Amino acid sequence: MATMDGLLGDDAVRPAGWSDPEHLLKATGRVPLTDRDQLELGEAAGWFPLLG
């Protein structure tokens, strides 16, 4: 998880409600971001997927 959090950056944090598996799925683009995810991530939502 440290790698995904590192790719997300120091100024952005993943939504608190995300489990580790959910974070991995969304960070790799396997599961799309929801409207709520995008709202919580703000500008950082545009960086997804972190790995692609």
MARBA-449412 format. One record per atom (N, C-alpha, C): x, z, y; atom name. Coordinates in steps of 0.1 Angstrom, whole numbers, plus 2048, in hexadecimal, padded with zeros to 3 digits. Layout:
<atoms>
px X, pz Z, py Y, atom CA
...
</atoms>
This chain:
<atoms>
px 808, pz 800, py 7F4, atom N
px 800, pz 800, py 800, atom CA
px 809, pz 800, py 80D, atom C
px 814, pz 805, py 80B, atom N
px 81D, pz 806, py 817, atom CA
px 820, pz 7F8, py 81C, atom C
px 822, pz 7EE, py 813, atom N
px 825, pz 7E1, py 817, atom CA
px 819, pz 7DB, py 81F, atom C
px 80D, pz 7DC, py 81A, atom N
px 801, pz 7D7, py 821, atom CA
px 800, pz 7DE, py 82F, atom C
px 801, pz 7EB, py 82F, atom N
px 800, pz 7F2, py 83C, atom CA
px 80B, pz 7ED, py 845, atom C
px 817, pz 7EB, py 840, atom N
px 822, pz 7E6, py 848, atom CA
px 81F, pz 7D8, py 84E, atom C
px 819, pz 7D0, py 846, atom N
px 816, pz 7C2, py 84A, atom CA
px 80B, pz 7C3, py 855, atom C
px 802, pz 7CD, py 854, atom N
px 7F7, pz 7CE, py 85E, atom CA
px 7FD, pz 7D2, py 86B, atom C
px 808, pz 7DA, py 86B, atom N
px 80F, pz 7DD, py 878, atom CA
px 80D, pz 7EB, py 87C, atom C
px 815, pz 7EF, py 885, atom N
px 815, pz 7FD, py 88A, atom CA
px 809, pz 800, py 893, atom C
px 804, pz 7F6, py 89A, atom N
px 7F9, pz 7F8, py 8A3, atom CA
px 7EB, pz 7F7, py 89D, atom C
px 7EA, pz 7F3, py 891, atom N
px 7DD, pz 7F1, py 88A, atom CA
px 7DD, pz 7F9, py 87D, atom C
px 7D2, pz 7FE, py 87A, atom N
px 7D0, pz 806, py 86E, atom CA
px 7C4, pz 800, py 866, atom C
px 7C5, pz 801, py 859, atom N
px 7BA, pz 7FC, py 851, atom CA
px 7AE, pz 806, py 853, atom C
px 7A2, pz 801, py 852, atom N
px 796, pz 809, py 853, atom CA
px 797, pz 815, py 849, atom C
px 793, pz 820, py 84D, atom N
px 794, pz 82D, py 845, atom CA
px 78C, pz 82C, py 839, atom C
px 782, pz 824, py 838, atom N
px 779, pz 824, py 82D, atom CA
px 77E, pz 81B, py 821, atom C
px 789, pz 814, py 824, atom N
px 78F, pz 80B, py 81A, atom CA
px 796, pz 813, py 80F, atom C
px 793, pz 810, py 803, atom N
px 79C, pz 816, py 7F8, atom CA
px 7A8, pz 80D, py 7F7, atom C
px 7B2, pz 812, py 7EF, atom N
px 7BE, pz 80A, py 7ED, atom CA
px 7BB, pz 7FC, py 7E7, atom C
px 7B3, pz 7FC, py 7DC, atom N
px 7B0, pz 7EF, py 7D6, atom CA
px 7A9, pz 7E5, py 7E0, atom C
px 79F, pz 7EB, py 7E8, atom N
px 798, pz 7E3, py 7F1, atom CA
px 7A2, pz 7DD, py 7FC, atom C
px 7AB, pz 7E5, py 800, atom N
px 7B5, pz 7E1, py 80A, atom CA
px 7BD, pz 7D6, py 804, atom C
px 7C2, pz 7D7, py 7F8, atom N
px 7CA, pz 7CC, py 7F2, atom CA
px 7C2, pz 7BF, py 7F1, atom C
px 7B5, pz 7C0, py 7ED, atom N
px 7AD, pz 7B4, py 7EB, atom CA
px 7AA, pz 7AD, py 7F9, atom C
px 7A8, pz 7B5, py 803, atom N
px 7A6, pz 7AF, py 810, atom CA
px 7B2, pz 7AA, py 816, atom C
px 7BD, pz 7B1, py 814, atom N
px 7CA, pz 7AD, py 81A, atom CA
px 7CF, pz 7A0, py 814, atom C
px 7CC, pz 79E, py 808, atom N
px 7D0, pz 791, py 801, atom CA
px 7C6, pz 786, py 802, atom C
px 7BB, pz 789, py 809, atom N
px 7B1, pz 77E, py 80A, atom CA
px 7A8, pz 77C, py 7FE, atom C
px 7A9, pz 785, py 7F4, atom N
px 7A0, pz 784, py 7E9, atom CA
px 792, pz 788, py 7EC, atom C
px 790, pz 791, py 7F5, atom N
px 783, pz 795, py 7FA, atom CA
px 783, pz 793, py 809, atom C
px 778, pz 78C, py 80E, atom N
px 778, pz 78A, py 81D, atom CA
px 775, pz 797, py 824, atom C
px 779, pz 797, py 831, atom N
px 776, pz 7A2, py 83A, atom CA
px 767, pz 7A2, py 83D, atom C
px 761, pz 7AD, py 83E, atom N
px 753, pz 7AE, py 842, atom CA
px 753, pz 7AE, py 851, atom C
px 747, pz 7AD, py 857, atom N
px 745, pz 7AE, py 865, atom CA
px 74A, pz 7BC, py 86A, atom C
px 747, pz 7C6, py 862, atom N
px 74B, pz 7D4, py 865, atom CA
px 75A, pz 7D5, py 865, atom C
px 760, pz 7CF, py 85B, atom N
px 76F, pz 7CF, py 85A, atom CA
px 775, pz 7C9, py 866, atom C
px 770, pz 7BE, py 86A, atom N
px 775, pz 7B7, py 876, atom CA
px 774, pz 7BF, py 882, atom C
px 768, pz 7C6, py 884, atom N
px 766, pz 7CE, py 88F, atom CA
px 770, pz 7DA, py 88F, atom C
px 772, pz 7E0, py 884, atom N
px 77B, pz 7EC, py 883, atom CA
px 78A, pz 7E8, py 885, atom C
px 78D, pz 7DC, py 880, atom N
px 79B, pz 7D7, py 881, atom CA
px 79E, pz 7D1, py 88F, atom C
px 794, pz 7CD, py 896, atom N
px 796, pz 7C7, py 8A3, atom CA
px 79F, pz 7BA, py 8A2, atom C
px 7A8, pz 7B9, py 8AB, atom N
px 7B1, pz 7AE, py 8AC, atom CA
px 7B9, pz 7AC, py 89F, atom C
px 7BC, pz 7B6, py 898, atom N
px 7C3, pz 7B6, py 88B, atom CA
px 7BC, pz 7AE, py 880, atom C
px 7AF, pz 7AD, py 882, atom N
px 7A7, pz 7A5, py 878, atom CA
px 7AC, pz 797, py 877, atom C
px 7B1, pz 791, py 882, atom N
px 7B6, pz 784, py 882, atom CA
px 7C3, pz 782, py 87A, atom C
px 7C9, pz 78D, py 876, atom N
px 7D5, pz 78C, py 86E, atom CA
px 7D3, pz 78B, py 85F, atom C
px 7C6, pz 78C, py 85B, atom N
px 7C2, pz 78C, py 84D, atom CA
px 7C0, pz 77E, py 849, atom C
px 7C4, pz 77A, py 83C, atom N
px 7CB, pz 783, py 833, atom CA
px 7D9, pz 785, py 837, atom C
px 7DE, pz 791, py 833, atom N
px 7EC, pz 795, py 836, atom CA
px 7F5, pz 78D, py 82D, atom C
px 7F1, pz 78B, py 821, atom N
px 7F9, pz 782, py 818, atom CA
px 7EF, pz 777, py 814, atom C
px 7F5, pz 76B, py 813, atom N
px 7EC, pz 760, py 810, atom CA
px 7F3, pz 755, py 809, atom C
</atoms>
